[in-house]
Structure formats: structure tokens, C-alpha cells
Amino acid sequence: MGASLPPKEANLFKLIVKSYETKQYKKGLKAADAILKKFPNHGETLSMKGLTLNCMDRKQEAYELVRLGLKNDLKSHVCWHVYGLLYRSDREYREAIKCYRNALRIDPDNIEILRDLSLLQAQMRDLTGFVETRQRLLTLKPNHRMNWIGFAVSYHLNSNASKAIDILEAYEGTLEDDYPPENERCEHGEMLLYKVSLLEECGFLEKALEELRKKEFKIVDKLSYKEVEASLLVKLNRLEEGDKFYRVLLTMNPDNYRYYEELQKCVGLYSETGQYSSDEIDKLHALYRSLAEKYTWSSAVKRIPLDFLDGVKFQDAADSYIRPLLTKGVPSLFSDLSPLYDHGGKADVLEKLVLGLEESLKQTGGYPGRSEKEPPSTLLWTLFYLAQHYDRRAQYDVALAKIEEAMQHTPTVIDLYSVKSKILKHAGDFTAAAALADEARCMDLADRYVNSQCVKRMLQADQVTLAEKTAVLFTKDGEQHNNLHDMQCMWYELASGESYFRQGELGRALKKFLLVEKHYADITEDQFDFHSYCLRKMTLRAYIEMLRFQDRLHAHAYFRKAAAGAIRCYIKHYDSPPKSSTEEDDELAKLPAAQKKKLRQKQRKAEARAKKEAEVKSEEANVTGVSKQGKRNVKTVDPDPHGEKLLQIEDPLAEAGKYLKLLQKHSSDYLETHLLSFEVNMRKEKILLALQALKHLVQLNAENPDTHRCLIRFFHKVASRSAPTTDAEKLVSGVLEAERPTFSQLHDDKSLMEANTVFLEQHKDSLLHRAAAAEMIYCLEPNKKAEAIKLIEESPKNFVSSGPLGSVKESKLRDCVAVHKILVATFDDRDAALRWKNRCAEEFPYSTYFEGSLCSTITSNETSKQAHEIAENGGIEFVPSNGKVEKLDAMKNLAI
């Protein structure tokens, strides 16, 4: 570096490099300018000055200087290396790799460049290149431990674990017998455990166990050692030895569920389905009774038997498990027992059991069969459990009665208000649920979890502005958007995006969904720093697990929801593009004068409000703070707060295709992925891609109503196409004719109407299936609109719902809302929609969507008159969000 410079300038060049490494950028710039005064065309100095400016956020100047430096000295490995570092800082990894390769052509043995190249190859999963680079590093510096380990890891990632084992054994052969020294024992122990995991992955289980026991004295992590040893013994079918080891592990942690599962495997009493014979149940019961006597303080040993016991034994075990937790007042008891509600009959036993406890507590103040009195709080937590129990069983009236009784018993317990909010949410009253969640929040303003629950309820009720103001209470300096984004608060952004989408604000919804997508891009980038760190610190097992997690990162539920939300926004934007100003003027001219005046006033108010908000934000942005380092912190202003620029695109379907590819790659097992693919490709007129999506839908769930819709729509569209003229059209037509018989629904040359009738007969008790069939009748024969609507309206009252056991009524509510939207949007029949709404209002009295008789929007109008009269008479009463007037005597002395 700096070889072509005189001694004085060469020393200055070394100072530039040192200043860059120690982040003393001004000092480095000063030295660079001193060299460039005498040698203005020195390529390496220009490149280093550019790299320094890049660290000072002067990117444009940085690129200009680095390119100029490279132009002046094309044969300098320093210039190419710096150019690669510049690309790497901007996450242009492929371009950076090209620059590093050019640098290595000039200086093939440069260790720094090779190391940087290996990190980028690991990041980009160029595994063949990664192996070659790591081999070159090891050849150049074989006495460095990190090079041996990096070479082994490269082969492991390249699916050659046996070669990785050979490399680690060769590395161990270079070590002395007394290795490692005291300060390296942890790192060496991790390497040994990594080697054992490689042997296990290759299937050399005996060798892995032998190696583990041979190196036991060198392994510091004794817990991992015992867990690996026990796991290997079970895999080797040495179950008696495994039994002993897992019993030892249970003495260390008797609440680890995995240890119990492995112990059951050792004694031959494990079933993946959870189904056991009566003989196996007796043996398991005896096993857990003996373990419960030994580990009296363990909750797991008492909870696990509830999963496999039944009848009287289940009732007795549940009774002994529930009583102490009700006495202690454990709010999470219902969450703990909720998986049992998926087992037939156990929910009834629990209901009978807890109702018996409630009755005894009310009559005698104690549990049945016991003379000791229980504390008053035991009744409170019993009512609390029962409220959640009836909520799960969709008996909302009973659930609300129980929670009201609990609130009268002790009105200061926050959990009661949170659960009541959840019950009302399940019943369909989102507004009342949000109000109660806010009430719970006000009772403890320092509880972040309760605050988050409140924000979630507000977003479900589409109260986005109020939700933002509530969320801002727990962010730094009140910068809600920036801080929530920096904290990667994805649940908030998803809920906010869904709310905006429901309200038709596509720009804002799309902005929220794309923010979530950006978080996943950031998470992918965050792995870069670990490529060198994990090899240095020898956390190899965690490193491999992290890389495998990163490879399936985009299969995560949050990304799937965000990508699907963004695609729905683009589809809706394509279907309903924004009107041009001339079209708006034409529509305005048709309106009466009074409506024109109102509309103009509304527009002026909206413009004034937007202008005021912009002024407030610009004032906030101009406020600067001074950090401890003396730097001024300027708040960044969002140039597109409403996401309007995101919608200013020529081809929304092309943008949707970017996210669709990610879903198809990482979430191909989900029906929604292929439904979205079908919708996008049908709009693009990509018939064969739509056919591919349809085949995936039929393969995943042929009986799903959405699959049926897609099937009928697709072949109806194909039938309505004009006769093929070009060779390509003829080829497509031939493929479609060949593929049609592969669909079982269309066998025996059935017409689409016949296939629809068969589908209806098979699923006549399901509301959504009837609605899908009716929609397809209208699609195939529009003159049968009345018949199709009648088909929906004649749905049985106790129809089958799509929801799982325990959430049936909530699923029914969702299904009814979906049907109402079909009547409005697809059939465009307001009278039928009104009739359906009135019918559903009786079925779901708490639903705000159907304006049921008990929902908050109806009852608030009635109670506002009562509240006004009470206020005039000087009385103080509390009107809760469910609309019922209650006295606040119990709350008067409450200090918050």
C-alpha cells in the first residue's frame, strides 16, 4: 500500500489506513489531502479518501473519488479492494465479490481480501466459492485456528459433513496433549460438541458417543454434554442407559417437557399422535405418580398427565392441579389448560369441576370436602377462569356475566378488564373491546404489555389515530413511527396495515406491509457480522442453526402476512385505479349544487388539516438535539407519510409478482399463496400460470370454497376465449384440453353447472360452501341471480362453520360477514344484504358489523340520554363500553 509514494507520503498513507480502522475520519481526510496536494492523481490515496468520505455519509463524493482512483491505477489491489468495501457498505454484495476477485488477480495471496471475500460468499451462499476461499486461507496461514474451523464449516454448509469431520480431526492432530489452555477451554469444548453433532448428522452414532465420552474432561458445557449423550443413547436404542440419563437431567430441571418426552420413549410409552391404549395410560399414570412424589415442586409433572388421562382419573388429576393454582391466583391457568379443549369431553369435565368449586366457595367459603376456608381471592380467580371458559365455548352472555361478577367482587384487578375486552372482541364488538382495553391500560400506565393489548384492540376497531397516540406512550422521545420501525414492531405494522386496508386507504396499508418486508431484509443483512464473530468465538452449533434459520426466514408467518397484504393492495389498486382529475371534474359537474358545496367544504377542510399536520411535522423535524459526542441529531422527515408514491406505479401486478415469487418459494404449502397467484395471473392473462396455481389449490384442498370458485372461474374464462389463431395460442389450448380431465370435479364430461351442483350437494350444510356455489351460479348464468341469492338465504341456522372446536361461533361470525360482503359486492343487491344483516343481528347481538341489539354503537345512543339526565341532576355514574350503566361506588377510593 502506498508503495509508489516517497517515504514521507507513504507514512501519511499508513496514517490514512490507521485512521479509517480507528474511525478517526477527519484525521484521515487531512492526511489524504496532504498527499493529494503533491500527487493529485495517486489512485490508492483517492480511493482511501473516498472510503473515508463514505463513512461520513458523503456517498456520492465517495463513489466519484474511488472510481477516479481506480481509473488512475487499475492494477492496484488496494483500489479494487476499496471499491469492493464501498459496494459492501451499500449491500451490493455481488458487485463487491467481483471487485474482490479483481483484487485477488493482482495480489492472490492477500489474506485480508480473501477473508472479506469468504464473508461475502457465506452471506450470498456461494458455497463452492466459500470452500475454495477457505482452503486458500488455510494454505496461506495453517497455524491459525480460525482458518481450520472456517474450512470445516465451509464443507459442512456445502453438504459434505464427512469431509468437515476429517478437517477437524486433522486440526486436532496439530494440537498438543495438554491443549487447550485454561483461557480457551470453552471455545475448544464448543468445537468438540460441534464435531459430535457432525458425526451424528452423518449417522455415525456409535463413533459420536465414543468421541463424546473420550473428550468429556475437555468439554466445559456439562448440561449440553449430558443432553447430547442421552439423545445419542436413545437413537442407538440403548433405552435403559437413556432412562438413567434423562432421570439425572430431570433432577437438574424437572420442568423441562422435552426430558419427560424422551423419558417416555425410553420406557416405550410415547406416541406422536397422543393416542394411548388403556394399559399404556395406566403405566404412564404410574410413571408420573412416582415422578410427582420425587419432584413435588414441579408443575410439568402434574400438568402432562392431563393430556393422556380420561374419565374419573382425568377429573381427579385436574382437580388436584387446578385447586392450588386458583388459591395462588395464577391468571395464566386457562391458557395452560386451553389445549385440553381440543380433546372431546375434557372441556365438559373441566366446566363441571370448576362450577362445583365455585358453588362450594360461595356457600362454604372453601373447596368441596375440606373444612379450611379459602381466601376471598380464590372465588375471584374461579370466576375469572369460568369467564374465559365460556368465552372459549362461545357462550358470550354467560362469560360476560361471570366477568362482571368478578369485577364487582374486586374492581381493581386489571386482568378482569383485559379478559372482558377479549370476550367482547370474540363476540364482535370491537369498539367496546377497545374501550375496555383502554380502561385496563389506564389502571397501570407503566405496563407495556397492557398498553400493547390496548393498541391491538384499537387497530381491530379501526381506530388507527387513537392507536398511534397510545403506542407513542412507550416510545423514545415520542417519535412513534421511527421508533416502532427501529424496534421492528411487526405486529403493530401488520395490524395497522390490515386496518388501513379495511378502510380502503391502500397507500397507507401498502406502506405498513412493505415496512414489515424491509424488516426481513434487515434481518437477512444482520447475519453478516456473525460470519466472522461465530468462527472467532467458536459458537459453531448456534452459527449453523442461525444460517439454516436464515435460509427459511421468509417462511415466517409475519412475512407471509405482510407479503399477502401487499399483493392484495396491488390487486385492489389494479382493479380500482385512481380517477384522473378530469374524470373527477366530470362527476362533480353532475352533482346538485348543495352536494357540490358540501364536497368542496369537505375537501378544503381535509387540505387545511393536511397542511397543519405537515407544518407540525416540519417544526418537529427542525428541532435538533445535541448528543454527548457533540453531534447534532436531526429528526428525519418521512417524504411519503400516506404511501401515495407507492401507488404511483405503471404496473401494480408486476410489483405484486415480486412478493408472489417469495411466497411461492417459501410458503408453497399455504392455500393463500396459490389463491393470490391465481388472482394475479388471471388478471395478467397468464393462463398456464393460473392453471398451475389452480392445480396446487386442488392438491392442497380440493373441497375449499375458494378452490371451487377458482376452478369454475378458470374453465368459464377458458370457454369464453376466442378460437386460437397463433401457434402459441394453439399450444396453450392443447395444454388446457389435456389438463381438463385431470380434475376429478370435471370427470365424465360434466358441465361447469353440473360440477357446481355436485359441490353444493356435498356441502349443503356449510354456509361458505353454499355462498361459493351461489356465486358461481350467478357467474355462469347471470339471469339466475334471484335463485343464487335464495340459495344463500335458505342456509340452515345451525350451519357448519370453518373454525376449529372452541371458536365455532367466532368463525360463524366471520363467515356471516364474508357472505354479507358477497351480497353487497358480487350480487350488488342491497335488499338481500339488508335481510341478511337483520338475520345476523339476531344471531350475533354484540356484533358492531351487523349492529346487533347489544353492541356498543346501539346501546351508547340509548345510554347517552340517561347519562345526560343524570348529569343534569348532579349524579355521577359510569357508562361502560358495553352500554350498561353501573355505579362507581367501588371505584371511588381507587388511586391510580
Disulfide bonds with the S-S distance in Angstrom:
none
